[in-house]
Amino acid sequence: MIEKIRTWVTTGTDAIAGAMLAAMFATFLLQIGSRYSPQIIASLGWAETVPWLGTIAPLGWTLELCLILWIWIVFFGCAFCVRDKDHVTFDILYLAAPRGPRRVMALVGAAAIVGGMVWSFLPMWDYVDFMRIRRTSSVENPFTGDKIRLKWIFIIYMVFMAALIARYAWRFVDVIRNGPPDSAHAPVAVSPKDDA
């Protein structure tokens, strides 16, 4: 049952991240189209045929929306989608060490991440909360028409920090119970073509 819930959560978070990527890509295409379509229409000589295409003005809000989506994609993805084995690691010394020192390294690494995130959590919250007084330049809430408070854009970093604290606190407990992981990465199979 827990595995089924984990699968649903993983699928859901991947779908949310994918939807944000698709929205960012569509916004980017809209930005390019609105900026360059008048020049393309004029250069093709279609200005008289489709005059409304020549009057399209660049959309300023698209750049800001792309930046907002990028912030959310990065921190949401790192909080919920990216696994430990997906990260780039420099683990040559870790893998070369015997089990005892590996355990110490894993505990120190997990404790350092948890400690750093806990130590900076309240100052970051103060900053994010302070951003409630500032609003976006051009992106508006589609329901109210108001500019969006920057607090709601940067709140995803707080979610990221909480997820990292929980993940590495669990890793710390797991290392105490089960010992250090051999590696966060799966072994790479070498095909006969790679040897040649």
N, C-alpha and C positions, 0 to 999 in steps of 0.2 A: 504493500500500500504506500509506504514512504517513497519507494522507488518510482511509483506511478505519479505521485504528487511532484517529485523532483523533476520528472520528465515533462509534466505539464508546465511547471514554473519555468524550466529551461526553454521550452518551446515558446512560451508566452513572452519571455524577456527577449529572446532572439527575434521574435516577430515584431516587438515594439522597436528594437534597435534597427531592424530592417525597414520598418515603416518610416522611421526618422531619416534613414539614409535615402530612401526613395523620395521623401518630401524635400530633402536638401537638393537632390539631383534635379527634381522637377523645378524647384525654385531657381536653381542655377541656370537651367535651360531657358526659363522665362526671362531671367535677367539678360542673358545673351540675346535672346530674340527681341526683347524690347529695346535694347541698345543698338543693335545692328540692322534690324529689319528696314528702317527708313533708307539707309544707305544701299542695302541690297536691292530694294524695290526701285530706287532711283537709277542704280547702275544697270539694272535689267531693262529699263525703259517701261516699267509697268506703272509708273506714277499716275498716269491718266486712267488706266484700266481699273486699278484698285487704290483709289486715292486715300482711303482711310488707313491703309497699311503704312503710307508715307507719313502719317501724322502721329504715329505711336511715339510716345515720349519714354525715355528710360525710367524704369521703376526703381526708386531709391530704396524702398523697403526690402527689396530682395537681398541686398547685401547684408543688411542687419539680420534678416531671418536666417540666412545661411550661417552666419556667425553664431547665432543663438542655437541653431540645430547642431552645429559642430561641437559646441560646448557640451550639450546634452548627450550627443552620441558618444563622445570620448568618456565622460564620467559615468554615464549609465552603462555603457559597454564594459568598462573596467570594473564596475561594481557588480554586475550581474551576468555578463556573458563570457568574459575572458577567464579561462582557467589558468592555474599555475603553469601547466605544461605549455601554454600558448605564449608565455613571456620569454623574452631573451634573457638567458642567465649566464653568468660567468661562474661555473661550478666545477672547474678543473680541480682546484684544491679540495673542495668539498668531496668530490667523488674519489679523490686519491687518498683521503684520510680514512683511518680505521673507524669502526662504528662509534666508539666513545667520543672522539673529537667531533664527528659528524653530528652526534646528538647535541653536543654543546653549541656547535655552530647553528644548528636549526633552532634551538631554544633562544639563543642570543638574537638571531635574525628576527624571529617572530616577536620576541619581547621588544626589540628596538622599534619595529613597525607599530606595534600596539602602543608603546610608550610615546612615540613621536606623534601619532595621530590623536591620542587622548590629550597630550600636552597642548596640542594646537587646536583642539576642537572648540573650546570656548572662545578663544580669540577669533577664530574663523567665524563662529556664529555671530559674534559682535559685529564683524565686518559685513556679513551677509544681511544681518538685521538692519544695519546702518544703511544699506543700499535700498531700503524701502522708500527713502526720500527721493531717489533718482528714478527716472523712467526712461524707456527706450526713446530713441530719436524719431523713428518712423513706424515701427511695428505697433499695431493696435490690437487690442482684444477684439476678436470678431463679434462677440456678443454684446459688449458694452460700448465699443468704440474708443475706450480710454487707452492711453499708452500703458504698456506693461511695466510694472515695478521691477527694477533690476534684482530685487530680492528673490523673485520667483524664477529668474533666469539662473542665478547662482546657487539656489537651494540644492541643486543636484550635486554640488560638491559636498554638501553636508551628508547627503545620502551615500555618496561614495566613501566618505570618511567612516561613517557608521558601518557600512558593509565591510570595509577593510579591517576595522577594529574587530568585528565579529569573526571574520574569516581567519585572521591571524591569531586571535585568542583561542579559537578552536584548534588551529594548527599547533599552538603551544601545548594545549591539553593532549592532543593526539600524539605529539612527540614524547611527552612524559609517559603516556600509557603504552604506546606501541613502538617507541623508538623512532629514530630518524628515517625519513624516506630514503630509499636508495637513490632515486632521481625523480625529478618532476617530469622528465621526458621519457617517452617510450623509445625503446631502441630502434634505430633505423636499420631496415633491412637493405642489404647491398645486393643488387641484381648482378648477374654475370656480365652485363653490358658495362656496368660501372667499373669493374675490375680491369677491363681491357683498355 
